[in-house]
């Protein structure tokens, strides 16, 4: 089983960070280990966090509220001081980031915020929060492509862990604090999204997860948007939401969440 590391919030030594066999990491040379970044990775699953622990940075992760209530995982998130947000309540989440992030950044940590806010797939549109936070606090943004993590553990669709799967992590050149302040929040959001997804879909990394509502469900009740760069999928989700408004709520999210909780407990239990 994959152990969840127990370490203090300042981060583990690089030698103690768990690694993933089959992973390839590139672009570490663009990181300044003395800098504190707003880190904005693509997101496919829990294996993303294990890959990111290979960075030469002390990391603090932002995680959605429901994860803090899961058996085994929740206490670990609380004990290590990770940051709770409420994706369905954007204002509350952003206030919490403004409250927690400044002290962490001043102490030399970098804050990891997954701008998609979900693991559904590459087609999910970026949220504005990480980019507004970087502008507000005068911090650089570190964009990171992570692909293939969904093949290791396809949370929340199965509790099965797969070993030997290919995972790719590529660090892109950071956007300086000056560059962040020179552009609007939405300009930053769109530019970072364009860069990350262009590399992820370029064909030389592990294939990213693709969102297929016919296979995955529509995740009614969860806050997400489809990137306009995928117009057919955006139209499909819009039609579904219109039908749902007319016919009443339905969807597979509760069953999938239960499956994910069971899988998470198995994954972090000792062998």
C-alpha positions as CSV (number, residue, x, y, z in Angstrom):
1,X,0.0,0.0,0.0
2,X,1.1,3.6,-0.5
3,X,1.8,5.2,2.9
4,X,0.7,8.8,3.5
5,X,3.9,10.5,4.9
6,X,3.8,11.9,8.4
7,X,5.9,15.0,8.5
8,X,5.8,18.4,10.0
9,X,4.2,21.2,8.0
10,X,7.7,22.5,6.9
11,X,8.0,19.4,4.7
12,X,10.1,16.3,4.8
13,X,13.7,16.0,3.7
14,X,13.7,15.1,0.1
15,X,15.1,11.6,0.9
16,X,12.1,10.8,3.1
17,X,9.5,11.9,0.5
18,X,7.8,8.8,-0.9
19,X,8.5,8.3,-4.6
20,X,6.4,6.7,-7.3
21,X,8.0,4.0,-9.6
22,X,7.6,4.9,-13.2
23,X,7.5,8.6,-12.7
24,X,9.5,11.1,-14.7
25,X,10.2,14.6,-13.3
26,X,11.5,17.5,-15.4
27,X,12.1,21.2,-14.9
28,X,13.4,21.2,-11.4
29,X,16.1,23.6,-12.5
30,X,13.6,26.5,-12.8
31,X,12.8,26.3,-9.1
32,X,14.5,28.6,-6.6
33,X,14.5,26.6,-3.4
34,X,14.7,29.9,-1.4
35,X,11.5,31.2,-2.9
36,X,7.9,30.8,-1.6
37,X,5.5,30.2,-4.5
38,X,1.8,29.8,-5.1
39,X,2.1,26.4,-6.8
40,X,-0.6,25.6,-9.4
41,X,-0.5,22.0,-10.6
42,X,-2.9,20.1,-12.7
43,X,-4.9,17.6,-10.6
44,X,-5.9,14.0,-11.3
45,X,-5.8,12.2,-7.9
46,X,-4.0,11.7,-4.6
47,X,-0.9,10.4,-6.4
48,X,-0.4,14.1,-7.5
49,X,0.6,15.0,-3.9
50,X,3.2,12.2,-3.7
51,X,4.7,13.4,-7.0
52,X,4.8,17.0,-5.8
53,X,6.7,16.0,-2.6
54,X,9.7,15.4,-4.9
55,X,10.0,19.2,-5.3
56,X,12.9,21.0,-3.4
57,X,10.3,23.1,-1.6
58,X,8.4,23.0,1.7
59,X,4.8,22.5,0.7
60,X,1.5,23.2,2.3
61,X,-1.6,21.8,0.5
62,X,-5.0,23.3,0.1
63,X,-7.7,20.6,0.3
64,X,-11.5,20.6,0.1
65,X,-13.5,20.4,3.3
66,X,-15.0,16.9,2.9
67,X,-11.5,15.3,2.9
68,X,-10.9,16.5,6.4
69,X,-13.9,14.4,7.5
70,X,-12.7,11.2,6.0
71,X,-11.5,8.4,8.3
72,X,-7.7,8.2,8.5
73,X,-7.0,10.9,5.9
74,X,-8.9,13.7,7.7
75,X,-6.7,13.4,10.9
76,X,-3.6,13.4,8.8
77,X,-4.6,16.6,7.0
78,X,-5.5,18.3,10.3
79,X,-2.4,17.1,12.2
80,X,-0.1,18.4,9.4
81,X,-1.8,21.7,9.2
82,X,-3.1,21.6,5.7
83,X,-5.5,24.3,4.6
84,X,-9.2,23.6,4.4
85,X,-11.4,25.3,1.8
86,X,-15.0,25.0,0.7
87,X,-15.2,24.8,-3.1
88,X,-18.9,25.4,-3.2
89,X,-18.4,28.6,-1.2
90,X,-15.8,30.5,-3.1
91,X,-15.8,33.7,-1.0
92,X,-15.4,31.7,2.3
93,X,-12.5,29.7,0.7
94,X,-10.7,32.8,-0.5
95,X,-11.0,34.5,2.9
96,X,-9.5,31.4,4.5
97,X,-6.6,31.5,2.0
98,X,-6.0,35.2,2.7
99,X,-6.0,34.3,6.4
100,X,-3.7,31.3,6.3
101,X,-1.3,31.8,3.4
102,X,0.6,35.0,4.3
103,X,2.2,33.6,7.5
104,X,3.1,30.3,5.7
105,X,4.7,32.1,2.8
106,X,6.6,34.4,5.1
107,X,7.9,31.3,6.9
108,X,9.4,30.0,3.6
109,X,6.7,27.5,2.6
110,X,5.0,27.3,-0.7
111,X,1.2,26.9,-0.9
112,X,-0.2,24.3,-3.4
113,X,-3.6,25.1,-4.8
114,X,-5.0,22.9,-7.5
115,X,-6.7,25.5,-9.8
116,X,-9.2,23.0,-11.3
117,X,-10.6,22.2,-7.8
118,X,-11.4,18.6,-8.8
119,X,-9.9,15.5,-10.3
120,X,-12.5,15.0,-13.1
121,X,-10.2,15.6,-16.0
122,X,-8.1,18.0,-18.1
123,X,-11.3,19.7,-19.5
124,X,-12.2,21.3,-16.1
125,X,-11.8,25.1,-16.2
126,X,-9.4,26.8,-13.8
127,X,-10.7,28.8,-10.9
128,X,-9.5,32.3,-10.2
129,X,-8.5,31.9,-6.5
130,X,-4.8,30.9,-6.8
131,X,-4.2,33.7,-9.2
132,X,-6.0,36.4,-7.2
133,X,-4.1,35.2,-4.2
134,X,-0.7,35.5,-5.9
135,X,-1.5,39.1,-7.0
136,X,-2.9,40.1,-3.6
137,X,0.2,38.7,-1.7
138,X,2.8,39.6,-4.3
139,X,4.1,36.1,-4.8
140,X,5.3,34.2,-7.9
141,X,3.2,31.4,-9.5
142,X,4.9,28.1,-10.1
143,X,2.8,26.1,-12.8
144,X,3.3,22.4,-12.8
145,X,2.0,19.8,-15.2
146,X,1.1,16.4,-13.6
147,X,-0.4,13.7,-15.7
148,X,-0.9,10.0,-15.4
149,X,-1.7,10.1,-11.6
150,X,-5.3,8.9,-12.3
151,X,-3.9,5.6,-13.6
152,X,-2.2,4.9,-10.2
153,X,-5.3,5.4,-8.2
154,X,-8.4,6.4,-10.1
155,X,-10.1,8.0,-7.1
156,X,-13.1,8.1,-6.6
157,X,-14.1,5.5,-9.2
158,X,-12.2,2.5,-7.8
159,X,-10.3,1.8,-4.6
160,X,-7.7,-0.2,-6.6
161,X,-4.1,0.9,-6.6
162,X,-2.0,0.2,-9.7
163,X,1.7,-0.1,-9.6
164,X,4.2,0.6,-12.4
165,X,2.0,3.1,-14.1
166,X,3.6,6.0,-15.9
167,X,3.4,9.4,-14.2
168,X,4.8,12.7,-15.6
169,X,5.6,15.8,-13.7
170,X,7.0,18.9,-15.5
171,X,7.7,22.2,-13.8
172,X,7.2,25.2,-16.1
173,X,9.0,28.5,-15.7
174,X,7.5,30.5,-12.9
175,X,5.6,33.8,-13.3
176,X,7.3,36.4,-11.2
177,X,5.5,38.5,-8.6
178,X,6.0,41.5,-10.9
179,X,4.4,39.7,-13.9
180,X,1.5,38.6,-11.7
181,X,0.8,42.2,-10.6
182,X,1.1,43.4,-14.2
183,X,-1.8,41.3,-15.3
184,X,-5.4,40.9,-14.2
185,X,-6.4,37.8,-12.2
186,X,-8.3,36.4,-15.2
187,X,-5.5,37.1,-17.6
188,X,-3.2,35.1,-15.3
189,X,-5.8,32.3,-14.9
190,X,-6.2,31.9,-18.7
191,X,-2.5,32.1,-19.5
192,X,-1.4,29.6,-16.9
193,X,-4.3,27.3,-17.9
194,X,-3.2,27.6,-21.6
195,X,0.4,26.8,-20.8
196,X,-0.3,23.8,-18.5
197,X,-2.9,22.1,-20.7
198,X,-0.9,22.7,-23.9
199,X,2.0,20.8,-22.4
200,X,-0.2,18.1,-20.9
201,X,-1.9,17.4,-24.3
202,X,1.4,17.7,-26.2
203,X,1.8,13.9,-26.5
204,X,5.2,13.5,-24.9
205,X,3.9,13.0,-21.3
206,X,1.7,10.4,-19.7
207,X,-1.8,10.9,-21.0
208,X,-3.9,13.1,-18.8
209,X,-7.3,12.1,-17.5
210,X,-10.2,12.9,-19.7
211,X,-13.7,13.7,-18.3
212,X,-16.4,11.6,-19.8
213,X,-19.8,12.2,-18.2
214,X,-21.2,9.0,-19.8
215,X,-18.6,7.1,-17.9
216,X,-18.0,9.3,-14.8
217,X,-21.4,10.8,-14.2
218,X,-22.0,14.6,-14.1
219,X,-21.2,15.1,-10.5
220,X,-24.3,17.1,-9.8
221,X,-24.0,19.4,-6.8
222,X,-20.2,19.8,-7.2
223,X,-18.9,23.2,-8.3
224,X,-17.0,22.9,-11.6
225,X,-16.9,24.5,-15.0
226,X,-15.8,23.1,-18.4
227,X,-13.0,25.0,-20.0
228,X,-14.4,26.7,-23.1
229,X,-11.5,25.2,-25.1
230,X,-13.6,22.0,-25.0
231,X,-16.9,23.3,-26.5
232,X,-18.6,20.0,-27.2
233,X,-18.2,18.8,-23.6
234,X,-19.2,22.3,-22.3
235,X,-22.4,22.0,-24.3
236,X,-23.1,18.5,-23.1
237,X,-22.8,19.5,-19.4
238,X,-24.9,22.6,-20.0
239,X,-27.7,20.5,-21.5
240,X,-27.5,18.1,-18.6
241,X,-27.8,20.9,-16.1
242,X,-30.8,22.3,-17.9
243,X,-32.5,18.9,-17.8
244,X,-31.6,18.5,-14.2
245,X,-33.2,21.8,-13.3
246,X,-36.4,20.7,-15.1
247,X,-36.5,17.1,-13.9
248,X,-34.9,17.3,-10.4
249,X,-31.5,16.2,-9.1
250,X,-29.9,12.9,-9.8
251,X,-26.3,11.5,-10.2
252,X,-23.8,9.1,-9.0
253,X,-21.7,11.3,-6.8
254,X,-22.7,9.9,-3.3
255,X,-21.9,6.3,-4.3
256,X,-18.6,7.4,-5.8
257,X,-17.6,9.4,-2.7
258,X,-18.3,6.3,-0.5
259,X,-16.1,4.2,-2.8
260,X,-13.3,6.9,-2.5
261,X,-13.5,6.9,1.3
262,X,-13.1,3.1,1.4
263,X,-10.2,3.2,-1.0
264,X,-8.5,6.0,0.9
265,X,-8.6,4.1,4.1
266,X,-7.0,1.0,2.4
267,X,-4.3,3.1,0.7
268,X,-3.0,4.8,3.9
269,X,-3.3,1.8,6.2
270,X,0.0,0.1,6.9
271,X,0.7,-3.1,4.9
